[in-house]
Amino acid sequence: MQKVDFLAIGDITIDSFIRIKDASVSCSIDRELCQLCVKFGEKIPYESLDDIPAVGNAPNASVAVSRLGISSALVTDIGDDNGGKECVEQLKKERVNIDFVHTHATKHTNHHFVLWYDDERTILVRHAKYQYQLPVLPECSWMYLSSIGADSETYHEQIETHLKANPDIKLVFQPGTFQIQMGAERLAYFYQRAEFVAVNVGEAIRIIGKELPVLKLLDAIHKLGPKLVLITDGRKGAYLFDGTDKWFLPIYPDPRPPLERTGAGDAATATLAAYLFLGETPIEAFRRSVINSRNVVQEVGAQRGLMTREDIEETLRKAPPEFAVQKIS
């Protein structure tokens, strides 16, 4: 098999974006506890519906890297249905290697529904119960592991075995919902093996099991073993920690208000990995990751706003003075 630079492993889905206006948000002091509210038992009008195939943490990362001119492949599972075919065709358009996409007869492809209100989204998710089985994998330089459905313990063991047999592979770990629920102790190998772990603030809190300031969260995640820790904090910016120094980077100024924020973290994670692969320092890769993330929120869905390398470099050349990495410890 031909070597690939970047191999992503994780679930794929179709996202149906349903834009609603007749709703409200009920919030406590903690933004994590905000609730999207609609009238109970009523017919709720919606403004638009947009189906976007071949998305999910791992597919988003594989597409992001491909657009940056790096060869990528995706290991994922689909159903033997029209949704699965749409996902495969979309991956082909993005020049992502589909040789490791496993089609399951009699199963449906994952389909999520995104309730899009204002510039945020609430996602209704349902992961199909696939019999996960790691295929024979090609040689790769970097592996990206992210969201996989429940009942995947054996699958994770297979991935761990592959990584142990191939110690030169650099791992990026962006734990998804079920992986966080499995617990850091159960997935300790992946945290310890990772070149970097990427999470948002809420995910970091769930992994550690208690609410801490961001700088303490960086310490806590780093103690799990990765060389680098990337924590994104939405509109507030992002943080990077290498075990010695911590850096903060504000969001790149938006040319207009964000449309919606799906996939911003995936773009940041994949772009950081891509530029590290290309030989950039962590700081330079960090700057570029935030630029790509900012562009994603200007479009609907996780992939339409992903940039090419030329676009990122041009944007970086035009960066205002306030877009500067700040050493905070």
Order of alpha helices (4+ residues) and beta strands (2+ residues): beta-beta-beta-beta-beta-alpha-beta-alpha-beta-beta-beta-beta-beta-alpha-beta-alpha-alpha-beta-alpha-alpha-beta-beta-beta-alpha-alpha-alpha-beta
